[in-house]
């Protein structure tokens, strides 16, 4: 059980990292350092951004649930 949760945790971590990097930069910060601030607003769709937000939040919830479950398994095993 713990091994399966660890595998899901690693996969969720990689997927969440990719989804966070796919988000469009909203202001300054790191995205504008590498040319992200030069892009026009026409390149992204609000529907795509909302769906990406939902998927990122769902992946984050899976990630948190795996961490809590692994800690509970470690505490009571």
Secondary structure as UniProt FT lines:
FT   HELIX           2..22
FT   HELIX           30..33
FT   TURN            34..35
FT   HELIX           36..38
FT   HELIX           41..43
FT   HELIX           46..76
//
